[in-house]
Amino acid sequence: MLSKVAERTYWTARYLERVENTARLVRVYDNLLFDLPRNVNFGWYNLITLNSAQQEFEERYKVQDERNVVKFLLGDEHNYSSVVSSLKLIRENVRTTRDVVPEETWELVNELNLYVNDNLQQGINRRKRHEFLDGIIKGCQQIQGLIYTTMPHDAAWDFLRIGRSIERADMTTRILDAGVSAVLQLVDDDNAVNSRQIIWGNVLRSLGADQAYRRTTRTSVRGDSVVHYLLEDKVFPRTIAHSLYIILISASRLPRSHELVAYMEELQLNIFDDADYEQQGEHLRDYLNDLQTELGAIHEKIASLWFPIYE
Amino acid sequence: MRKSQSHGCGEQSMAINWKDYSSAEFFDEVMSSPGNARKPAKKLVSYLKTLSEEDVTARKLAAESTIKEMGVSFTVYTEGGNIDRAWPFDIIPRTISSKQWETAAAGLKQRLTALNLFINDLYHEQKIIKDGVVPEFVLKQSKNYRKECEGIKPAFGVWAHICGTDLVRAGDGEFYVLEDNLRVPSGVSYMLENRAITKRVLPELFEEVDIQPVGDYPARLFDTLEALSPRRVKRPVIVVLTPGIFNSAYFEHAFLAQQMGAELVEGSDLVVQDDCVFMKTISGLERVDVIYRRIDDLFLDPEVFDKNSVLGVAGLMRAWQKGNVALANAPGAGVADDKVVYAFVPQVIKYYLDEDPLIPNVETFLCYDDKQREYVLANLDKLVVKPANESGGYGMLVGPHSTKKERETFADLIKSNPRNYIAQPTLALSTAPTLVGKNELEPRHLDLRPFILQSRDTYVTNGGLTRVAMKKGSLVVNSSQGGGSKDTWIVDA
């Protein structure tokens, strides 16, 4: 497999995951803001902070309101991580790697791209937003399903899995961080307990993990337990432990990966050592931040091992 | 004919008015006279007559959305950047009888066989020149003759492995060769996609009519390329070398690589070591056996040709000259792609094969000849003037549609470089019924580009890419100049 093709396949998976995650996130926020008491200061702008996109946002918009945030995340071509930008990049990547992904991938990507561009205006308005976001999520799942059911488990498959897992793990750390910071912002009044539960419930929902969480932990929705679950559970596909495991398995199937595999094995053993689930404050936020940095380091190792060298 | 769907009653509005369709003095591919379809088109036309206005509109929309979903596009270069345009497509197919096509196909094989013998001769003994059949200066002044190719012996003596030959039908209904494209001919993916679209848009007809399939082209191309491998290995590594995403034919490069299961590479993915070509993979370097290159000769190798080329690979020519990698088409094959050489093809066929050409050339005036030039200069308003080495319909003068000033410019150009110009009578290109505006049927001029493959075996596509001049009265069919296309049906009738 060409190094260039490996790189593009990896990024296809990352952007595809990003599109789905962004749509999920906005959908959950829609619900969340209906549920929280009015005095809770928990705004749409958190979605910008969570994506570390404050600077890009401020260059484009003056007002940090719902409309601008949603527009920035879904429809802004100047935002590299927006749904439209990610889809454009998916299209460019698939277009140049059509020979290694299932044939219909290209058609499905075009369909999704057309759907988003045709319905974008309605999607930004709140009335039709839910339906629009559902359409995006379904479109992504259709592509994932196609890959899952018809793609041989070759090198391209492994690069798709690695890309998807890194992006997932990254998004999970960001959503957890958003949860922690929202809880920290709560005023300690009568509503606080209730609000905490709503926030953590929505953290789970934004990762599609609420049902799995309840079945696995058999406890109520509490911060320490949710964070522990989303970091360390081995079988739920969006946890950090599971994502790292998939990266390790796929890397071990690819050529010249001994060093990376050894590194990942070591990481698996001690990555959760510093997590303190009892102290849900700045310490946890620092830890999540370190996790993000670690994921960036894994990306660098993958790139230098298999991707083309740019002079 | 099978009753279709549920329109039932006979009073629906007829969208297509076939009775009034007339192509005046031109040969029409589908209709022989108003209201009467030619034999290969009979079932097609009687089916289309059953469609109501809404049906036709629905089918047109279906074609448009299919094209968008399949992502069939080509790139147009404009001042505002490159635009990916959806492929302009007319849903009414163009039909040719299989019997007539058999002769044309045999003629195309004959032509490419002779052209390859000719190219091989030019890079070795040059017998045809010594025997005075083709004048020496034609070769001496050819822009596409490459000294670097002299003495090289490509497999099977074949230089042009993939050829796109443009055929036209004139008023007499016979095929003529308009030009041969022996460098990097494009369009075959659109031929394949046109068929895929038509199958979705007019599925009923494929049950009724015996239409020869076109889908085996990628497999044939693969066989053609595989036979060229210098290493006798079981699974030679074949790559398609593209200039990249900004090339107007990128869609086709990716499409063909995918269909053949070959790697799609850019120059930066390849490297030459010890006179062998390798590609950069996740496992390290992997040897490449056959390169289907879609970049021009002059960009192939910065060590030999254009020093600034970033599209090619340094050392590629060395590897090819040593026989360590096959290039298709071979460098230098374009020498026979010259429009002055074109004029000599009938003699070339006679010389190497001792046969008469099965498909005639269009009458051609060579401007280097004093007498012919005089005629051309006196008749610029009636002729089409073409530069000898351009492609894509650029740099042409279409006499009857030209201004006085344009004719004066061309007269000067011809006088200053007569070798570089040829002229042909303005052809009464055949037409076919095409949907324009709001479901109106009008004749539009068209041509046909079949593709011919040659290495161990020779293969001709069933039909080819029909290109349509979508503008009323226009004779220019190139997609870069507002042309569209139709599916091409070779029909047993």
Interface residues (C-beta under 8 A of the other chain):
Chain A: M1 L2 S3 K4 V5 A6 E92 R95 T96 R98 D99 E103 W106 E107 N110 E111 L114 A155 L254 P255 R256 W306 P308
Chain B: K68 E69 M70 G71 I245 A254 F255 A257 Q258 G261 A262 E263 L264 V265 E266 S268 D269 M279 K280 T281 I282 S283 G284
